[in-house]
């Protein structure tokens, strides 16, 4: 006689372990092939363009070597605890951000929705950077590199006027790549070249996320490790360049007085926060594909340390390149002055060198005062310091400064291809995380995944993002890009992570979460994490939040940098009212999700309770 | 050289070396020059001389093994060589190659996914009932998978008598 016993866990009336069953998905939740894929996915997501183009700038602005002090302190106090929190939530709840927060408390699923909205905004504009990367990569296969020479003007007697006033790399970026309009009001049309590159970038993203963790897991092996190979090659090349030590010395000399500047600490905290990509829901999505017994504490520490070391490593490379470029420009400037003096005073060729320039100038000033006075306005004071002082961040660093340095290296095509390939890897890795943050809640939802297979959902998301992204390929696209870059994610993320921390510690209960983790992984929660989650990190985030708000309020009207073609440089302009409205909408649409969904859940529960009259 | 250049100009074929006058010659090889009319009455206008030099600039440069940077004619702007423009821009070629590779890869993945799903559907048509999908579901209670308890058909409990045991005789 056979007795068939079927046991079933109770299906969730209370927040607790959930049954992984949907009518459409007949299989269990997909998982990473091995834990290494998860670590690589997190590294590939966290190590992005910000490590390369934002950290070196901050390092230079806030005291060089001494900036590392607040940076490391913030890493230990803010970065590691918050990263561990997100990974633990994802691994525990085994769902995307919306489902995970709904499990913690139905009123807080708005946090998940806000994460998805912010990820959506981010993926809209972030892939445009990949499109630009593709554009430069494809143009690197020419000799000479197109941004190293200015095009000729109409009657071929000289160079194009805009190119003369600016530099050839700036001209290539602003005119050939962006074809930028003088202000945000003048829209222009969609440029077909960047539009093509954007389409290719989205097709590439679609290819990588098509099959879910199956393909993503293999792709991240590549996108996580390739940038390091290129960085090492660049480090070796950069350190052997002439003048690299100037840049390194300039950067790493600590200026201890910057430690007293509160902006240094605030920027360190902000950089750690945004560099790790907290609050987007990507980390929750990645961790939800983990096996429950994975040691996410070890992974959190590993990923955050690797992320910060990559920043420091990338800034060494950046500063040796800076040093090379500055020395090159300085020596060019000196040579021009020497040529000018040699020609004006009919001196012997080779008589004037960089070493005796000053003495000869004094001699000439005393011997031929009138002639010297005529020539004097044309003599520029060449200074290495001022060349090194040009601190640039963002797209300006990646596409203008670096290309200027690359065009002066030998075999510049090879270095250019390597460099833009690395940028693409970094950008693609972060895009994979972003799209995972959007897709995981969508595929978890029973409603949507019952109608459409996974491939169709991914395709739709990519298509919608690509269509909206065409806005950034217009002539004024770069200005809209800056709006999204500065405002879409900053305030909202701080709020989201704050609510996350408070939800886990106080709504779900820190003790309960700790015992859940212990049951899941077999390790007790350290007192350090508990104290950080409960007190320090929320206070830090509140501090950052207050600082940002007060900064916005004090500055009054918001301004942006517009490219003036007639002068060949950037000018500051005010945003028009409709741009300000868009900014407000960006911030509001993600932050308002949290209270609105809570209100909606409350109303729905109220109606349900009121509808079913209590039976006596 | 200057005389040669002037000879190329129509109406000036008879210019001789003696018609070119130099002045202000310095040690560093720079000088002023004028070209006079063959009848030695007047000097030729600057514009004419300039255009003549411009047309023959290449030959003048080559004669001295110099180029536009090292041999300068004041007030005669040099015609710059435009960068070579291939008929099809290089970047479009590279773009086309990568674009085709990506499209082919996407098509392959999508098609293989559709084929796999069709094979799964064909193999198990009767699994529409949700209740019978227990064998593929991982249920977790307190972090411990309840897998062994959930196998389809249940677990044989050896505490009971085997099936083919004879019934107790009357």
HADDOCK unambig.tbl for C-alpha pairs under 7 A between the chains (distance, minus, plus):
assign (segid A and resid 1 and name CA) (segid B and resid 160 and name CA) 6.80 0.50 0.50
assign (segid A and resid 1 and name CA) (segid B and resid 161 and name CA) 6.39 0.50 0.50
assign (segid A and resid 1 and name CA) (segid B and resid 162 and name CA) 6.14 0.50 0.50
assign (segid A and resid 1 and name CA) (segid B and resid 163 and name CA) 4.94 0.50 0.50
assign (segid A and resid 2 and name CA) (segid B and resid 156 and name CA) 6.24 0.50 0.50
assign (segid A and resid 3 and name CA) (segid B and resid 156 and name CA) 6.58 0.50 0.50
assign (segid A and resid 3 and name CA) (segid B and resid 157 and name CA) 6.71 0.50 0.50
assign (segid A and resid 4 and name CA) (segid B and resid 153 and name CA) 6.04 0.50 0.50
assign (segid A and resid 4 and name CA) (segid B and resid 154 and name CA) 4.40 0.50 0.50
assign (segid A and resid 4 and name CA) (segid B and resid 155 and name CA) 6.07 0.50 0.50
assign (segid A and resid 4 and name CA) (segid B and resid 156 and name CA) 6.91 0.50 0.50
assign (segid A and resid 5 and name CA) (segid B and resid 154 and name CA) 4.99 0.50 0.50
assign (segid A and resid 5 and name CA) (segid B and resid 155 and name CA) 6.38 0.50 0.50
assign (segid A and resid 6 and name CA) (segid B and resid 149 and name CA) 6.50 0.50 0.50
assign (segid A and resid 6 and name CA) (segid B and resid 150 and name CA) 5.77 0.50 0.50
assign (segid A and resid 6 and name CA) (segid B and resid 154 and name CA) 5.83 0.50 0.50
assign (segid A and resid 7 and name CA) (segid B and resid 149 and name CA) 5.89 0.50 0.50
assign (segid A and resid 7 and name CA) (segid B and resid 150 and name CA) 5.92 0.50 0.50
assign (segid A and resid 9 and name CA) (segid B and resid 139 and name CA) 6.82 0.50 0.50
assign (segid A and resid 9 and name CA) (segid B and resid 141 and name CA) 6.50 0.50 0.50
assign (segid A and resid 17 and name CA) (segid B and resid 140 and name CA) 6.18 0.50 0.50
assign (segid A and resid 17 and name CA) (segid B and resid 141 and name CA) 6.10 0.50 0.50
assign (segid A and resid 17 and name CA) (segid B and resid 142 and name CA) 6.72 0.50 0.50
assign (segid A and resid 19 and name CA) (segid B and resid 139 and name CA) 5.62 0.50 0.50
assign (segid A and resid 20 and name CA) (segid B and resid 137 and name CA) 6.59 0.50 0.50
assign (segid A and resid 20 and name CA) (segid B and resid 138 and name CA) 6.75 0.50 0.50
assign (segid A and resid 20 and name CA) (segid B and resid 139 and name CA) 6.97 0.50 0.50
assign (segid A and resid 21 and name CA) (segid B and resid 137 and name CA) 6.78 0.50 0.50
assign (segid A and resid 23 and name CA) (segid B and resid 130 and name CA) 6.76 0.50 0.50
assign (segid A and resid 27 and name CA) (segid B and resid 136 and name CA) 5.93 0.50 0.50
assign (segid A and resid 27 and name CA) (segid B and resid 137 and name CA) 6.77 0.50 0.50
assign (segid A and resid 28 and name CA) (segid B and resid 136 and name CA) 6.52 0.50 0.50
assign (segid A and resid 28 and name CA) (segid B and resid 137 and name CA) 5.63 0.50 0.50
assign (segid A and resid 28 and name CA) (segid B and resid 138 and name CA) 6.43 0.50 0.50
assign (segid A and resid 138 and name CA) (segid B and resid 91 and name CA) 4.73 0.50 0.50
assign (segid A and resid 138 and name CA) (segid B and resid 94 and name CA) 6.03 0.50 0.50
assign (segid A and resid 138 and name CA) (segid B and resid 95 and name CA) 6.61 0.50 0.50
assign (segid A and resid 139 and name CA) (segid B and resid 91 and name CA) 5.28 0.50 0.50
assign (segid A and resid 142 and name CA) (segid B and resid 90 and name CA) 7.00 0.50 0.50
assign (segid A and resid 152 and name CA) (segid B and resid 82 and name CA) 6.59 0.50 0.50
assign (segid A and resid 156 and name CA) (segid B and resid 79 and name CA) 5.69 0.50 0.50
assign (segid A and resid 156 and name CA) (segid B and resid 80 and name CA) 5.73 0.50 0.50
assign (segid A and resid 157 and name CA) (segid B and resid 77 and name CA) 6.07 0.50 0.50
assign (segid A and resid 157 and name CA) (segid B and resid 78 and name CA) 5.99 0.50 0.50
assign (segid A and resid 157 and name CA) (segid B and resid 79 and name CA) 4.95 0.50 0.50
assign (segid A and resid 157 and name CA) (segid B and resid 80 and name CA) 5.97 0.50 0.50
assign (segid A and resid 158 and name CA) (segid B and resid 80 and name CA) 6.81 0.50 0.50
assign (segid A and resid 200 and name CA) (segid B and resid 99 and name CA) 6.37 0.50 0.50
assign (segid A and resid 203 and name CA) (segid B and resid 102 and name CA) 6.99 0.50 0.50
assign (segid A and resid 204 and name CA) (segid B and resid 102 and name CA) 6.57 0.50 0.50
assign (segid A and resid 207 and name CA) (segid B and resid 106 and name CA) 5.56 0.50 0.50
assign (segid A and resid 346 and name CA) (segid B and resid 28 and name CA) 6.91 0.50 0.50
assign (segid A and resid 519 and name CA) (segid B and resid 142 and name CA) 6.89 0.50 0.50
assign (segid A and resid 519 and name CA) (segid B and resid 143 and name CA) 6.31 0.50 0.50
assign (segid A and resid 520 and name CA) (segid B and resid 143 and name CA) 5.21 0.50 0.50
